[in-house]
Structure formats: C-alpha cells, structure tokens
Amino acid sequence: MSVAFVKEESAEAASETLLPDRPISPHPNLVTETGLKALERQLAEAREAYEAATTIEDVNERRRQSAGPLRDLRYFSERLRTAQPMPAPSTTDTVAFGSTVTFSRDDGRVQTYRIVGEDEADPKAGSISYVSPVARLLSGKSVGDVVSMGDQELEITRIV
C-alpha cells in the first residue's frame, strides 16, 4: 500500500516534528532594555506562529509546521523567565555591559561594538555578547588602554 493512504507518520515525518530544544547558555541571562523587548517580541511571534500552525487540518502537516514555533516558545519563555535587565552604564569612564566601545587594531582597522546580552548580540549589526572574548577583554578598561588578543593589540579609543 502506498504511504499516501496510510494515516500513521513515516519515520522521516516523525523526525521533522521532534526538534531538539535550543541550547540555553550557562551564563547569567543579562539583557538591555532593548534586548528584553526583543525577547518579548520574539515570544509573541513564536506564539502567533504556533497558533497559526494549530489550525492546519492535516495532522502530519500541523505537527511539522508547529515543531519550530513550539521549540521557540519553550526557548523564549525560558529566556524571559531568567532575564536579568541591566541598567544603562552610569559612566563612560570604563567599558561595561551596555557600553558602546570603539577600538583600533594593529592592522589599522577601527571597530565599534555595543556590549549586550547573548540573545541580542549581532556582530554584523555592531553588537557583541558580554561573554564574547573581545567583550571580556575590554570590560573594565578605559580609553587609551591596550589589551592583547592573540597576536593583536586592541586600543580603546572611545566609550559611549
């Protein structure tokens, strides 16, 4: 008999509906105000996607379409539950969580990053996680300080 006439899922279809949970970082879930709002928005989007998927009549397709949103619901619910909102830095004297820091490299490149929580980090958009190697090296340092990263030196030129 063709699989098209069988109600039970195939092993392949079942594997598509059993997605592993997204990994949760062992680090404290520090977030900026913007990061907290983004987590809330992402949870709402996951909830909407899940609710939309539950209206699909075909059982197998409903399972396939709801697997991703359901996984995201679990992840963002946990991230919101553990979120620790951090106040904006009170000073620009030293690099801290929420600071935007500009530094120059030995090769002449100048880079600017905002130090944020893990879920809101996006290096291409100018933000890095507070647990990233660069952020860890720069934290607590001041303008003019030089830190070594591998065979390169980074000099802090500005903190906002």
N, CA and C of each residue as an Amber inpcrd file, in Angstrom:
protein
   480
   0.8500000  -1.1880000   0.0000000   0.0000000   0.0000000   0.0000000
   0.8890000   1.2430000   0.0000000   0.4850000   2.2260000  -0.7310000
   1.2380000   3.4740000  -0.8100000   1.1800000   4.2270000   0.5160000
   2.2530000   4.9230000   0.8350000   2.3130000   5.7240000   2.0610000
   1.2450000   6.8150000   2.0380000   0.8320000   7.2320000   0.8780000
  -0.1760000   8.2900000   0.7580000  -1.5020000   7.8760000   1.3850000
  -1.7470000   6.5510000   1.4690000  -3.0150000   6.0820000   2.0170000
  -2.9120000   5.6390000   3.4760000  -1.7750000   5.8750000   4.0880000
  -1.5630000   5.4480000   5.4740000  -1.6550000   6.6610000   6.3840000
  -2.3980000   6.5490000   7.4780000  -2.5720000   7.6710000   8.4120000
  -1.3440000   7.8890000   9.2890000  -0.6450000   6.8060000   9.6810000
   0.4990000   6.9680000  10.5690000   1.6170000   7.7220000   9.8610000
   2.4000000   8.3970000  10.6760000   3.5380000   9.1320000  10.1370000
   4.6570000   8.1870000   9.7610000   5.4150000   8.5610000   8.7840000
   6.6250000   7.8220000   8.4710000   7.6900000   8.2490000   9.4730000
   8.7640000   7.4920000   9.5650000   9.8480000   7.8430000  10.4780000
  10.4310000   9.1970000  10.1080000  10.4900000   9.4860000   8.8100000
  11.0200000  10.7740000   8.3590000  10.1390000  11.9260000   8.8270000
   8.8330000  11.7720000   8.7020000   7.9120000  12.8290000   9.1390000
   7.9770000  13.0110000  10.6470000   8.1090000  11.9060000  11.3700000
   8.2040000  11.9960000  12.8320000   9.4550000  12.7480000  13.2500000
  10.5700000  12.5150000  12.5620000  11.8110000  13.2030000  12.9420000
  11.7190000  14.7010000  12.6800000  10.8940000  15.1060000  11.7170000
  10.7190000  16.5290000  11.4340000   9.9290000  17.2340000  12.5280000
   9.1660000  16.4820000  13.3060000   8.3190000  17.0930000  14.3270000
   8.9260000  17.0270000  15.7170000  10.0350000  16.3330000  15.8750000
  10.6750000  16.2090000  17.1810000  11.9950000  16.9750000  17.1770000
  11.8980000  18.2780000  17.1760000  13.0950000  19.1060000  17.1400000
  13.7190000  19.1870000  18.5360000  15.0390000  19.1160000  18.6080000
  15.6790000  19.2730000  19.9260000  15.5350000  20.7120000  20.4180000
  15.5240000  20.8790000  21.7250000  15.4310000  22.2260000  22.2870000
  16.6360000  23.0500000  21.8860000  16.4220000  24.3460000  21.7600000
  17.5310000  25.2550000  21.5100000  18.3850000  25.2790000  22.7640000
  19.7050000  25.2720000  22.6190000  20.5620000  25.2670000  23.8130000
  20.4220000  26.5510000  24.6230000  20.4110000  26.4030000  25.9310000
  20.3340000  27.5330000  26.8560000  21.7370000  27.7560000  27.4150000
  22.2050000  28.9650000  27.3380000  23.5350000  29.3110000  27.8150000
  23.6460000  29.1120000  29.3310000  24.8080000  28.6870000  29.7940000
  25.0200000  28.5530000  31.2390000  25.3120000  29.8960000  31.9180000
  25.5370000  30.9390000  31.1270000  25.8680000  32.2540000  31.6700000
  24.6030000  32.9750000  32.1550000  24.7470000  33.9060000  33.0930000
  23.5920000  34.7030000  33.5060000  22.9690000  35.3790000  32.2770000
  21.6600000  35.4430000  32.2460000  20.9320000  35.9910000  31.1000000
  20.7550000  37.5010000  31.2630000  21.8630000  38.2350000  31.1550000
  21.8240000  39.6900000  31.2530000  21.2460000  40.2440000  29.9590000
  20.3660000  41.2490000  30.0950000  19.7470000  41.8620000  28.9190000
  19.6740000  43.3720000  29.0850000  19.7500000  44.0670000  27.9650000
  19.4920000  45.5010000  27.9600000  17.9750000  45.6820000  27.8760000
  17.5170000  46.8930000  28.0250000  16.0830000  47.1720000  27.8850000
  15.6120000  46.7740000  26.4840000  16.4160000  47.0860000  25.4830000
  16.0940000  46.7290000  24.1030000  16.0580000  45.2170000  23.9350000
  17.0050000  44.5340000  24.5660000  17.0550000  43.0750000  24.4840000
  15.8480000  42.4220000  25.1200000  15.3800000  42.9680000  26.2310000
  14.2010000  42.4330000  26.9040000  12.9760000  42.5910000  26.0030000
  12.8490000  43.7420000  25.3750000  11.7170000  43.9690000  24.4630000
  11.7820000  43.0260000  23.2630000  12.9950000  42.7660000  22.7810000
  13.1640000  41.8430000  21.6510000  12.7560000  40.4250000  22.0510000
  13.1230000  39.9940000  23.2510000  12.7140000  38.6690000  23.7230000
  11.1880000  38.5790000  23.8120000  10.5590000  39.6240000  24.3330000
   9.0920000  39.6360000  24.4250000   8.4620000  39.5620000  23.0380000
   9.0240000  40.3120000  22.0870000   8.5080000  40.3060000  20.7130000
   8.6850000  38.9250000  20.0770000   9.8560000  38.3180000  20.2750000
  10.1190000  37.0070000  19.6890000   9.2050000  35.9380000  20.2880000
   8.9090000  36.0350000  21.5800000   7.9830000  35.0990000  22.2070000
   6.5860000  35.2670000  21.6000000   6.1590000  36.5060000  21.4190000
   4.8420000  36.7560000  20.8270000   4.7830000  36.2210000  19.3940000
   5.8520000  36.4030000  18.6300000   5.8940000  35.8990000  17.2540000
   5.8320000  34.3780000  17.2350000   6.5600000  33.7240000  18.1530000
   6.5310000  32.2620000  18.2310000   5.1330000  31.7770000  18.6020000
   4.4970000  32.4790000  19.5180000   3.1360000  32.1130000  19.9340000
   2.1740000  32.2330000  18.7470000   2.2820000  33.3240000  17.9890000
   1.4200000  33.5190000  16.8140000   1.6490000  32.4300000  15.7710000
   2.9140000  32.0950000  15.5230000   3.2370000  31.0560000  14.5370000
   2.7070000  29.6950000  14.9870000   2.8120000  29.4070000  16.2740000
   2.3040000  28.1450000  16.8020000   0.7800000  28.0930000  16.6760000
   0.1150000  29.1770000  17.0550000  -1.3460000  29.2070000  16.9600000
  -1.8060000  29.0700000  15.5120000  -1.0920000  29.6680000  14.5900000
  -1.4360000  29.5360000  13.1700000  -1.2570000  28.0900000  12.7090000
  -0.1910000  27.4450000  13.1770000   0.0710000  26.0650000  12.7800000
  -0.9800000  25.1060000  13.3270000  -1.5270000  25.4140000  14.4780000
  -2.5140000  24.5020000  15.0740000  -3.8450000  24.5030000  14.3220000
  -4.0370000  25.4400000  13.4210000  -5.2870000  25.4690000  12.6480000
  -5.2030000  24.6200000  11.3860000  -4.0380000  24.0780000  11.0740000
  -3.8680000  23.2370000   9.8830000  -4.6050000  21.9160000  10.1030000
  -5.4060000  21.5070000   9.1370000  -6.2310000  20.3050000   9.3040000
  -5.4360000  19.0200000   9.2490000  -4.5140000  18.8990000   8.3240000
  -3.7330000  17.6750000   8.1840000  -2.8260000  17.5000000   9.4070000
  -2.9880000  16.3930000  10.0990000  -2.2710000  16.1410000  11.3500000
  -0.7610000  16.1890000  11.1610000  -0.2760000  15.5100000  10.1350000
   1.1710000  15.4670000   9.9190000   1.7300000  16.8390000   9.5730000
   1.0150000  17.5610000   8.7210000   1.4780000  18.9020000   8.3540000
   1.4040000  19.8350000   9.5510000   0.3710000  19.6970000  10.3680000
   0.2390000  20.5140000  11.5760000   1.4280000  20.2740000  12.5110000
   1.8000000  19.0180000  12.6710000   2.9590000  18.6890000  13.5190000
   4.2410000  19.2900000  12.9590000   4.4090000  19.1650000  11.6440000
   5.6170000  19.7240000  11.0120000   5.6740000  21.2390000  11.1900000
   4.5580000  21.9020000  10.9300000   4.5270000  23.3660000  10.9790000
   4.5850000  23.9150000  12.4000000   4.1690000  23.1490000  13.3830000
   4.1730000  23.6440000  14.7640000   5.4590000  23.3070000  15.5100000
   6.2920000  22.4120000  14.9770000   7.5010000  21.9770000  15.6830000
   8.4540000  23.1390000  15.9740000   8.7640000  23.9430000  14.9790000
   9.6860000  25.0760000  15.1690000   9.1410000  26.1140000  16.1290000
   7.9070000  26.5820000  15.9140000   7.3410000  27.5620000  16.8460000
   7.2250000  27.0390000  18.2770000   6.9140000  25.7480000  18.4260000
   6.8050000  25.1830000  19.7700000   8.1670000  25.1880000  20.4630000
   9.1980000  24.8380000  19.7210000  10.5570000  24.8810000  20.2680000
  10.9240000  26.3190000  20.6420000  10.5960000  27.2870000  19.7760000
  10.8870000  28.6880000  20.0610000  10.1040000  29.1880000  21.2710000
   8.8590000  28.7320000  21.4230000   8.0610000  29.1030000  22.6030000
   8.7610000  28.6700000  23.8850000   9.2520000  27.4380000  23.9010000
   9.9530000  26.9430000  25.0960000  11.2080000  27.7720000  25.3550000
  11.9670000  28.0440000  24.2980000  13.2250000  28.7810000  24.4430000
  12.9810000  30.2080000  24.9410000  12.1250000  30.9580000  24.2540000
  11.9120000  32.3550000  24.6280000  11.1970000  32.4940000  25.9620000
  10.3500000  31.5390000  26.3060000   9.7250000  31.5610000  27.6400000
  10.7880000  31.4390000  28.7190000  11.7220000  30.5360000  28.5180000
  12.8050000  30.3450000  29.4950000  13.7230000  31.5630000  29.5420000
  14.0500000  32.1220000  28.3890000  14.9320000  33.2880000  28.3550000
  14.2760000  34.4990000  29.0180000  12.9790000  34.6540000  28.8430000
  12.2790000  35.7470000  29.5260000  12.2010000  35.4950000  31.0310000
  11.9770000  34.2410000  31.4060000  11.8860000  33.8970000  32.8230000
  13.1960000  34.1900000  33.5500000  14.3130000  33.9550000  32.8770000
  15.6310000  34.1220000  33.5130000  16.2920000  35.4610000  33.2050000
  15.6260000  36.2960000  32.4240000  16.2230000  37.5850000  32.0270000
  16.5220000  38.4570000  33.2520000  17.7100000  39.0520000  33.2280000
  18.1310000  39.9720000  34.2790000  18.4010000  41.3320000  33.6280000
  17.3750000  42.2000000  33.5880000  17.5730000  43.5130000  32.9590000
  18.6800000  44.3010000  33.6720000  19.5550000  44.8640000  32.8780000
  20.6740000  45.6340000  33.4150000  20.4600000  47.1110000  33.0870000
  20.7570000  47.9830000  34.0440000  20.6150000  49.4110000  33.7560000
  21.6890000  49.8630000  32.7580000  21.4120000  50.9450000  32.0870000
  22.4130000  51.5250000  31.1810000  23.6330000  51.9250000  32.0160000
  24.8170000  51.8930000  31.4420000  26.0130000  52.2740000  32.2060000
  25.8700000  53.7000000  32.7540000  26.2760000  53.8820000  33.9870000
  26.1470000  55.1980000  34.6230000  27.2960000  56.1240000  34.2640000
  28.3410000  55.5630000  33.6810000  29.5120000  56.3650000  33.3180000
  30.1240000  55.8370000  32.0250000  30.8480000  56.7050000  31.3540000
  31.5720000  56.2800000  30.1520000  33.0680000  56.2070000  30.4300000
  33.4240000  56.1570000  31.7100000  34.8400000  56.0820000  32.0860000
  35.4440000  54.7170000  31.7700000  34.6370000  53.6540000  31.9590000
  35.1310000  52.3040000  31.6920000  34.1000000  51.5290000  30.8890000
  34.5720000  50.5140000  30.1930000  33.7080000  49.6590000  29.3900000
  32.8970000  48.7650000  30.3290000  31.5740000  48.7310000  30.1170000
  30.6850000  47.9170000  30.9370000  29.5680000  47.3610000  30.0640000
  28.7540000  46.4940000  30.6330000  27.5920000  45.9550000  29.9260000
  26.7290000  47.1280000  29.4600000  26.3810000  47.1490000  28.1870000
  25.5840000  48.2350000  27.6240000  26.4060000  49.3430000  26.9970000
  27.7180000  49.3460000  27.2250000  28.5870000  50.3740000  26.6330000
  28.7700000  50.1240000  25.1440000  28.9950000  51.2090000  24.4340000
  29.4240000  51.1150000  23.0480000  30.8890000  51.5300000  23.0500000
  31.7390000  50.6320000  22.5830000  33.1820000  50.8580000  22.6650000
  33.7940000  50.8140000  21.2640000  34.6680000  51.7600000  21.0050000
  35.3990000  51.8060000  19.7420000  36.8560000  51.4950000  20.0610000
  37.4570000  50.6430000  19.2530000  38.8660000  50.2980000  19.4540000
  39.5510000  50.1470000  18.1060000  40.8570000  50.3460000  18.1260000
  41.6370000  50.1780000  16.9000000  42.5180000  48.9540000  17.0500000
  42.7400000  48.2940000  15.9460000  43.5950000  47.0980000  15.9150000
  44.9570000  47.4680000  15.3280000  45.8990000  46.5880000  15.5310000
  47.2530000  46.7780000  14.9930000  47.2520000  46.9940000  13.4810000
  46.3410000  46.3180000  12.7890000  46.3330000  46.3920000  11.3260000
  45.6270000  47.6470000  10.8010000  45.2320000  48.5470000  11.7140000
  44.6190000  49.8020000  11.3120000  43.0970000  49.8000000  11.3020000
  42.4900000  48.6350000  11.4200000  41.0220000  48.5870000  11.4490000
  40.5020000  49.2330000  12.7260000  39.4030000  49.9570000  12.5890000
  38.7260000  50.5420000  13.7350000  37.3440000  49.8930000  13.8000000
  37.0000000  49.3680000  14.9690000  35.7180000  48.6960000  15.1290000
  34.9610000  49.2770000  16.3100000  33.6430000  49.2880000  16.1780000
  32.7760000  49.7770000  17.2510000  31.7120000  48.7240000  17.5250000
  31.5770000  48.3650000  18.7840000  30.5730000  47.3880000  19.1910000
  29.8880000  47.8470000  20.4720000  28.6200000  47.4790000  20.5810000
  27.8820000  47.6600000  21.8360000  27.8930000  46.3060000  22.5360000
  28.1600000  46.3070000  23.8250000  28.2200000  45.0650000  24.5950000
  26.8350000  44.7980000  25.1740000  26.2530000  43.6640000  24.7710000
  24.8620000  43.3490000  25.0910000  24.7270000  41.8960000  25.5570000
  23.4870000  41.4790000  25.7940000  23.1980000  40.1050000  26.1830000
  23.3840000  39.1470000  25.0160000  23.4320000  37.8710000  25.3420000
  23.7090000  36.8620000  24.3180000  22.6550000  36.7980000  23.2160000
  21.3850000  36.9130000  23.5670000  20.3290000  36.7970000  22.5600000
  20.2520000  37.9950000  21.6280000  20.7470000  39.1460000  22.0540000
  20.6630000  40.3280000  21.1960000  21.9650000  40.6270000  20.4540000
  22.9860000  39.8260000  20.6970000  24.2720000  40.0470000  20.0380000
  24.1650000  39.7720000  18.5370000  24.7180000  40.6760000  17.7520000
  24.7510000  40.5510000  16.2980000  25.9610000  41.3450000  15.8020000
  27.1290000  40.7080000  15.7240000  28.3550000  41.4270000  15.3450000
  28.2390000  42.2030000  14.0380000  27.5200000  41.6630000  13.0590000
  27.3700000  42.3710000  11.7830000  26.6010000  43.6750000  11.9580000
  25.7360000  43.7320000  12.9820000  24.9530000  44.9390000  13.2460000
  25.6050000  45.8080000  14.3250000  26.7900000  45.4110000  14.8030000
  27.5220000  46.2500000  15.7480000  27.2920000  45.9470000  17.2150000
  26.8790000  44.7280000  17.5440000  26.7350000  44.3720000  18.9560000
  27.3580000  43.0000000  19.2030000  28.0070000  42.8620000  20.3660000
  28.6220000  41.5910000  20.7360000  28.1640000  41.2090000  22.1340000
  28.1670000  39.9260000  22.3860000  27.7570000  39.4060000  23.6820000
  28.7910000  39.7410000  24.7520000  28.2970000  39.9870000  25.9480000
  29.1860000  40.3000000  27.0650000  30.1020000  39.1350000  27.4170000
  29.7880000  37.9220000  26.9490000  30.6470000  36.7680000  27.2340000
  31.6010000  36.4640000  26.0840000  31.5730000  37.2720000  25.0330000
  32.4910000  37.0600000  23.9130000  33.9120000  37.3950000  24.3620000
  34.9050000  36.7920000  23.7420000  36.2950000  37.0660000  24.1350000
  36.6680000  38.5480000  24.0790000  36.2430000  39.2570000  23.0450000
  36.5880000  40.6750000  22.9180000  35.9390000  41.4780000  24.0510000
  34.6520000  41.2300000  24.3080000  33.9500000  41.9670000  25.3650000
  34.5830000  41.6910000  26.7250000  34.9630000  40.4600000  26.9620000
  35.5970000  40.1230000  28.2450000  36.9210000  40.8570000  28.4130000
  37.6880000  40.9510000  27.3220000  38.9700000  41.6580000  27.3790000
  38.7870000  43.1550000  27.6330000  37.7690000  43.7370000  27.0250000
  37.5770000  45.1850000  27.1020000  36.8610000  45.6390000  28.3750000
  36.0710000  44.7780000  28.9820000  35.2960000  45.1610000  30.1710000
  36.1970000  45.6620000  31.2890000  35.7950000  46.7970000  31.8370000
  36.5490000  47.3940000  32.9360000  37.7110000  48.2750000  32.4960000
  37.9810000  48.3110000  31.2070000  39.0950000  49.1100000  30.6850000
  38.6100000  50.5220000  30.3300000  39.5620000  51.4330000  30.1430000
  39.2700000  52.8400000  29.8560000  39.8610000  53.2490000  28.5120000
  39.4790000  54.4430000  28.0570000  40.0360000  54.9880000  26.8180000
  41.5570000  55.0710000  26.9740000  42.2760000  54.6120000  25.9500000
  43.7270000  54.6110000  25.9730000  44.3170000  53.2860000  26.4130000
  43.5240000  52.4440000  27.0810000  44.0240000  51.1290000  27.4910000
  44.2340000  50.2470000  26.2740000  45.2600000  49.4020000  26.3580000
  45.5840000  48.4700000  25.2890000  45.4810000  47.0630000  25.8610000
  44.7860000  46.1780000  25.1440000  44.6660000  44.7810000  25.5590000
  45.1860000  43.8960000  24.4360000  45.7160000  42.7510000  24.8030000
  46.2170000  41.7970000  23.8180000  45.1990000  40.7060000  23.5730000
  44.9930000  40.4210000  22.3040000  44.1080000  39.3270000  21.9090000
  44.8680000  38.5010000  20.8860000  45.3770000  37.3740000  21.3500000
  46.2130000  36.5590000  20.4810000  47.4770000  37.3290000  20.1380000
  47.7220000  37.5020000  18.8530000  48.9150000  38.2420000  18.4330000
  48.5940000  39.6830000  18.0660000  47.3950000  40.1490000  18.4050000
  46.9930000  41.5260000  18.1080000  46.7890000  42.3160000  19.3780000
  46.9430000  43.6190000  19.2380000  46.6440000  44.5170000  20.3430000
  45.4620000  45.3940000  19.9320000  44.5610000  45.6200000  20.8960000
  43.4080000  46.4700000  20.6790000  43.5350000  47.6660000  21.5950000
  43.4060000  48.8780000  21.0490000  43.4630000  50.0840000  21.8610000
  42.0950000  50.7360000  21.8780000  41.5820000  50.9650000  23.0940000
  40.2740000  51.5910000  23.2420000  40.4140000  53.0800000  22.9340000
  39.5920000  53.5440000  21.9770000  39.6730000  54.9540000  21.5780000
  38.4250000  55.7530000  21.9920000  37.3350000  55.0600000  22.3040000
  36.1120000  55.7850000  22.6590000  35.1580000  54.8620000  23.4000000
  34.4650000  55.3970000  24.3890000  33.4240000  54.6690000  25.1150000
  32.1910000  55.5690000  25.1960000  31.0590000  55.0640000  24.7770000
  29.8100000  55.8280000  24.8240000  28.8150000  55.0520000  25.6760000
